[in-house]
Amino acid sequence: MALAKKRISPEQVKAQRNVVVQTYTNGILDPNQPMLGPVEDGGTIIANTAPGCWGPMITPRLRGGHEVTQPVYVEGATPGDAVALRIRQVTVTSIATSSGHDTSPEGYFLGDPYVAARCPTCDKLWPETHVEGIGPKAVICDDCGNPVTPFQFVHGYTVVFDDTRRVGVTMPKAAAEKIAANAAHYAVLPDGSVQHPILTFAASDMAGVMVRMRPFMGQLGSTPSMPMPDSHNAGDFGPFLVGAPHPYAITKEDLAKHRTDGHLDIDAVRAGAILVVPVKVEGAGIYMGDMHALQGDGEIAGHTMDVAGSVTLQVEVVKGRALDGPVLFPLVEDLPPLARPFNDRERAKAQQLAQQWGLDALEESAPISIVGSGPNLNDATENGLRRAADLLDMSVAEVRNRATVTGAIEIGRSPGVVQVTFLAPMCKLEQAGLAKFAREQYGL
């Protein structure tokens, strides 16, 4: 596939302080396609996001497993830079959603059900479809009139949220069917979204469960430097593209070079956090989507409660700070206990101990969380350790020690997205050009 040439629509040339996004991709992050904006360095991106995962998964025309926003061009961002994304606001707008553990029936896809859905009756790839009625066979091929279901629930549920969006309750069959009959309304699908709402399936295998909402962004990042399905823009799902039988096949080398790991599913990527992302195409191409109402570490069911929502980001170009993958500065309460900054009382005790043993000064440090991804959690951890070592000019052995005694390895998504989080020497963060974000986030 050709690499990026066209960056931004020619009629959009003056940088804007605020860019509002209400348009979406077809599931492919393609740097050759026009971007919105440009947004000025220091400006704001405001987006209405569509639900990810299940809705796009049952909409065969979508080619990436999600329906993310059209990328935004950031003024001054060039390959070899980074862009800091200050997440100002993440708000759930959906009234209800549905999710669960999945299976993919044979014959409904070409190699990958997320990327290349097809009708098993007329054999059309990415068929246009419509909804008739409710239930797991409600998505119908426009050409032949038969059900097209590249994904089905093994065990699924429907959940309704309270008006304050703080808690939710999973629904029984009658309630799920009532919601399914008006699915787009309860999903609060954005006007530009083309997905079939998963609420149509009326799943009700787990009624009466209370949940606590804690929204965050499952997809947030920069555009890869070659066309790539959005859900595969990471080191765990990306390998499914290698040697694939569909048109989005890539090589292992392509994946390592061009991906930006924007498909994070890390629950700390929420309002108040700072995410620093690599720039691999001119203008960065900042995109987002797949908002989650909540998620336990690992997203072990394969999916969680995907919702529509509104997001506000402030962007800042970090010139000359090449990154291989994202770097996160989480909220203090989202840090592992050992990675939280020391308070004055702890520092006083440590200083006294140091003096007793002839140590002149204590290391000044701050938390940092480096994202790693790979085909499995072991490979993702190795990737994160290597990225941390390269970023901070340390050996991998030192990173291992620091993550053990001042941090943790946290699972974002199984099979292979992790955070390598630890207290890093402030001098190393200075050298890496990232100390300002640590000081801002942790009041240092």
C-alpha positions in Angstrom: 0.0 0.0 0.0 1.1 3.5 -0.7 2.4 5.6 2.1 1.0 9.0 3.1 0.8 11.8 0.5 -2.2 13.9 1.2 -2.4 15.4 4.7 -5.2 17.8 4.9 -8.1 19.2 2.8 -6.8 22.1 0.6 -9.6 24.4 1.7 -8.6 24.0 5.3 -5.3 25.8 5.7 -5.6 28.3 8.5 -4.9 26.9 12.0 -7.9 27.0 14.3 -7.9 27.4 18.1 -10.7 24.9 18.4 -11.6 22.0 16.0 -14.9 20.3 16.4 -15.1 16.7 15.1 -18.3 15.0 14.1 -17.1 12.8 11.3 -15.7 9.3 11.4 -13.6 6.8 9.4 -14.7 3.6 7.9 -12.5 1.7 10.3 -9.3 2.4 8.4 -6.7 4.9 9.6 -5.4 6.1 6.3 -2.7 8.9 6.2 -3.5 9.4 2.5 -7.0 10.6 3.3 -7.8 14.3 4.2 -7.6 15.4 7.8 -9.6 17.9 9.7 -8.1 21.2 11.0 -5.4 22.2 11.3 -5.6 22.9 15.0 -3.0 25.3 16.3 -0.3 24.1 18.7 -1.9 24.6 22.1 -5.4 24.5 20.6 -8.3 22.3 21.5 -10.0 19.3 19.8 -13.6 18.7 20.8 -15.2 15.5 19.5 -18.4 13.5 19.7 -17.3 9.9 19.6 -19.3 6.8 18.4 -19.3 3.5 20.4 -16.5 1.1 19.5 -16.3 -2.6 19.3 -19.7 -4.3 19.1 -21.6 -1.8 17.0 -18.9 -1.6 14.3 -18.3 -5.4 14.7 -21.9 -6.1 13.5 -21.7 -3.5 10.7 -19.9 -5.2 7.8 -19.2 -2.1 5.9 -16.8 -0.9 8.7 -13.3 -2.3 8.3 -11.6 -1.9 11.6 -13.6 -3.1 14.5 -14.2 0.5 15.6 -15.7 3.8 14.2 -13.1 6.4 15.3 -13.1 10.1 14.5 -11.6 11.6 11.4 -8.0 12.5 12.3 -7.1 16.1 13.0 -3.9 17.8 11.6 -1.9 19.5 14.3 0.0 22.6 13.2 3.8 22.2 13.4 3.8 18.5 14.1 6.2 16.6 11.8 7.6 13.0 11.9 10.1 12.7 14.7 8.1 15.0 17.0 5.6 14.0 19.7 2.2 15.5 20.6 1.1 15.9 24.2 -2.7 15.4 24.7 -4.1 16.9 27.8 -7.4 15.1 28.4 -9.7 17.8 29.7 -13.0 16.0 29.6 -14.5 12.6 28.9 -18.3 12.4 29.2 -20.6 9.4 28.5 -23.7 10.4 26.5 -25.2 6.9 25.9 -28.2 6.0 28.0 -27.5 2.3 27.6 -25.2 -0.1 25.9 -24.5 -3.8 25.3 -21.5 -6.0 25.3 -20.2 -9.4 26.1 -17.8 -12.2 25.2 -17.8 -13.0 21.5 -17.4 -15.7 18.9 -17.1 -15.5 15.1 -19.0 -18.0 13.0 -17.1 -19.5 10.0 -17.9 -18.2 6.6 -18.8 -14.6 7.6 -15.3 -13.1 7.1 -12.1 -13.3 5.0 -9.3 -14.1 7.4 -10.3 -11.5 10.1 -13.9 -10.7 11.2 -12.9 -7.3 12.4 -11.4 -6.2 9.1 -13.0 -8.2 6.3 -16.6 -9.1 7.0 -18.5 -10.9 4.1 -21.9 -12.3 3.4 -21.7 -16.1 3.4 -24.7 -16.3 1.0 -23.7 -13.9 -1.8 -20.0 -13.8 -0.9 -19.8 -10.0 -1.0 -17.0 -8.4 0.9 -18.0 -5.5 3.2 -21.7 -5.7 2.2 -24.1 -2.9 2.8 -26.6 -4.0 5.4 -29.7 -2.9 7.3 -31.6 -3.9 10.4 -34.8 -5.8 10.5 -36.4 -6.4 13.9 -34.3 -7.3 16.9 -32.0 -10.1 18.0 -28.8 -11.7 16.8 -30.0 -12.2 13.2 -31.4 -8.7 12.7 -28.5 -7.4 10.5 -29.5 -8.2 6.9 -27.4 -8.1 3.7 -28.9 -5.5 1.2 -28.0 -7.6 -1.8 -29.4 -11.1 -0.9 -31.6 -10.5 2.1 -29.9 -12.9 4.4 -28.5 -12.3 7.9 -24.9 -11.2 8.1 -23.4 -11.8 11.6 -19.6 -11.8 11.7 -19.8 -11.8 15.5 -22.2 -13.3 18.0 -22.5 -13.3 21.8 -21.3 -16.3 23.7 -22.5 -14.5 26.8 -23.8 -10.9 26.6 -25.7 -8.3 28.6 -27.5 -4.9 28.2 -26.8 -2.2 30.8 -28.6 1.1 31.5 -26.9 4.0 33.1 -28.3 6.4 35.7 -28.8 10.1 34.8 -25.6 11.2 36.6 -23.6 8.5 34.7 -22.2 7.1 37.9 -23.7 3.7 38.0 -25.4 1.2 35.8 -27.5 -2.0 36.1 -27.7 -4.9 33.7 -31.2 -5.6 32.3 -33.5 -8.6 32.1 -34.9 -9.9 28.8 -38.0 -7.8 28.6 -36.2 -4.6 29.3 -33.4 -5.5 26.8 -36.0 -6.1 24.1 -37.7 -2.8 24.8 -34.4 -1.0 24.5 -33.5 -3.0 21.3 -36.6 -1.7 19.6 -35.3 1.8 19.8 -31.6 1.0 19.9 -30.1 4.1 18.2 -32.0 6.4 20.7 -30.6 4.5 23.7 -27.1 4.3 22.3 -27.3 8.0 21.5 -25.5 7.4 18.2 -23.9 10.6 16.8 -25.6 11.8 13.6 -22.6 10.9 11.4 -22.2 7.3 12.7 -23.1 4.5 10.3 -22.9 1.6 12.7 -25.8 -0.7 13.7 -26.2 -0.3 17.5 -25.4 -3.5 19.3 -28.4 -2.9 21.6 -30.4 -4.3 18.7 -29.2 -7.8 19.7 -31.2 -7.5 23.1 -28.6 -9.5 25.1 -29.7 -10.4 28.6 -27.5 -13.2 30.0 -26.5 -11.4 33.2 -29.4 -9.4 34.7 -29.2 -7.4 37.9 -25.5 -6.7 38.1 -24.6 -3.3 39.4 -21.5 -1.5 37.9 -19.6 1.6 38.8 -18.8 3.9 35.9 -15.3 5.2 35.3 -15.1 6.4 31.7 -11.9 6.5 29.6 -10.8 6.4 26.0 -10.0 3.0 24.4 -8.7 4.6 21.2 -6.6 7.8 21.4 -3.5 8.5 19.4 -1.9 9.5 16.2 -2.3 8.2 12.7 0.0 5.4 11.6 2.2 6.1 8.6 0.5 3.5 6.4 -3.2 2.5 6.1 -4.1 0.3 9.0 -7.4 -1.0 10.6 -8.0 1.1 13.7 -8.4 -1.8 16.1 -5.1 -3.3 14.8 -3.0 -0.2 15.4 -1.1 -1.9 18.3 1.3 -4.7 18.7 -1.2 -7.3 19.8 -3.9 -7.2 17.2 -1.6 -5.8 14.5 0.1 -9.2 13.9 -3.2 -10.5 12.5 -2.5 -8.3 9.5 0.8 -10.0 8.7 0.3 -12.2 5.7 -3.5 -11.8 5.9 -5.7 -12.8 2.9 -7.5 -9.5 2.8 -6.4 -6.2 1.1 -5.0 -4.7 4.4 -2.2 -7.3 4.8 1.2 -6.0 5.9 4.6 -7.3 6.8 6.0 -7.7 10.3 8.5 -5.0 9.4 5.6 -2.7 8.3 3.8 -3.2 11.6 6.8 -2.3 13.7 7.7 0.7 11.6 4.3 2.3 11.0 2.0 1.5 14.0 1.4 4.2 16.7 -0.3 2.0 19.4 -3.4 4.3 19.4 -5.6 1.3 20.4 -4.7 1.3 24.0 -7.7 0.2 26.1 -5.8 1.5 29.2 -8.2 2.6 31.9 -5.9 5.4 33.0 -6.4 7.3 29.7 -9.2 9.4 31.2 -10.0 13.0 32.1 -7.0 14.6 33.8 -4.3 12.4 32.3 -1.6 13.5 29.9 -0.9 11.2 27.0 2.2 11.9 24.8 2.0 10.2 21.4 4.4 9.7 18.5 4.2 11.6 15.3 4.7 9.4 12.2 3.0 11.5 9.6 2.9 15.2 8.9 0.3 16.8 11.2 0.2 13.8 13.5 -3.4 13.0 12.7 -4.9 12.9 16.2 -8.0 10.6 16.4 -10.1 9.1 19.1 -13.0 6.8 19.8 -14.0 3.5 21.6 -15.0 5.3 24.8 -15.5 2.9 27.6 -17.9 3.5 30.4 -15.7 1.3 32.6 -13.2 -1.6 32.4 -11.2 -3.8 34.7 -7.5 -4.2 33.9 -7.0 -6.6 31.0 -10.5 -6.2 29.4 -10.5 -10.0 29.8 -13.9 -10.6 28.2 -12.4 -9.1 25.0 -14.9 -6.2 25.2 -16.4 -3.8 27.7 -19.2 -1.2 27.8 -18.6 0.8 24.7 -20.5 4.1 24.7 -21.0 7.3 22.7 -19.6 10.4 24.4 -18.0 13.8 24.2 -14.2 14.4 24.5 -12.1 17.6 24.9 -8.3 17.5 24.3 -5.7 20.2 24.4 -2.7 19.5 22.1 0.9 20.6 22.4 3.7 19.7 20.0 6.9 18.4 21.5 9.5 19.2 18.9 12.3 16.6 18.3 11.0 14.1 20.8 10.8 11.0 18.7 8.7 8.2 20.4 8.2 4.6 19.4 4.9 4.4 21.3 2.7 6.4 23.7 3.9 7.7 27.1 1.3 8.4 29.8 1.3 10.6 32.9 -1.8 9.2 34.8 -3.7 10.8 37.6 -2.0 10.2 41.0 -4.9 7.9 42.1 -4.3 5.7 38.9 -0.6 5.1 39.7 0.5 1.9 41.3 1.1 2.5 45.0 4.9 2.2 44.7 5.0 4.7 41.8 3.3 7.6 43.6 5.4 10.6 44.5 6.7 10.6 48.0 5.2 13.1 50.5 7.2 15.4 52.7 7.1 13.0 55.7 8.4 10.1 53.7 11.1 12.3 52.2 12.2 13.5 55.6 12.5 10.0 56.9 14.5 8.9 53.8 16.8 12.0 54.1 17.5 11.2 57.7 18.3 7.6 56.8 20.6 8.7 53.9 22.5 11.0 56.2 23.0 8.2 58.8 24.7 6.2 56.1 26.8 8.9 54.5 24.6 9.4 51.4 24.8 13.1 50.3 21.6 13.4 48.3 18.4 11.6 47.4 17.4 11.1 43.8 14.8 13.5 42.5 12.2 11.4 40.7 8.7 11.5 39.1 6.2 8.9 37.8 6.1 7.9 34.1 4.2 5.2 32.4 5.5 3.8 29.1 3.1 1.8 26.9 4.3 -1.5 25.5 2.4 -3.9 23.1 3.0 -7.3 21.5 1.4 -10.5 20.5 1.2 -11.6 24.1 1.7 -10.1 27.5 5.3 -11.3 27.8 6.2 -9.7 24.5 4.3 -6.5 25.3 6.3 -6.2 28.6 9.6 -6.7 26.8 8.5 -4.0 24.3 7.6 -1.6 27.1 10.8 -2.2 28.9 12.9 -1.6 25.8 10.9 1.6 25.0 11.5 2.8 28.5 15.2 2.1 28.3 15.6 3.8 25.0 13.5 6.9 26.1 15.4 7.4 29.3 18.9 6.3 28.2 19.0 3.3 30.7 19.7 -0.3 30.4 16.7 -2.7 30.3 18.1 -4.2 33.5 17.8 -0.9 35.3 14.2 -0.4 34.1 13.4 -3.8 35.4 14.7 -2.9 38.8 13.0 0.4 38.9 9.7 -1.0 37.8 10.0 -3.7 40.5 10.8 -1.4 43.5 9.2 1.9 42.4 6.3 0.8 40.2 4.6 -2.1 38.4 3.7 -3.7 35.2 0.0 -3.1 34.6 -2.2 -4.8 32.0 -4.2 -2.6 29.7 -5.6 -5.2 27.4 -5.1 -8.9 27.0 -3.5 -10.3 24.9 -0.8 -7.7 24.8 -0.9 -4.1 25.9 0.8 -3.1 29.1 2.1 -0.1 31.1 5.6 -0.1 32.4 5.2 2.4 35.3 7.9 3.6 37.7 9.5 6.6 39.4 12.1 7.8 36.9 15.1 10.1 37.8 14.1 13.7 37.0 17.4 14.3 35.2 16.5 11.5 32.8 13.0 13.0 32.2 14.7 16.4 31.6 17.0 14.8 29.0 13.9 13.2 27.4 12.1 16.5 27.2 9.2 15.2 29.3 9.9 16.6 32.8 7.5 19.5 32.3 4.6 17.1 32.0 5.6 15.2 35.2 5.9 18.5 37.1 2.6 19.7 35.9 0.8 16.5 36.6 2.2 15.8 40.0 2.9 19.3 41.4 6.7 18.8 41.6 
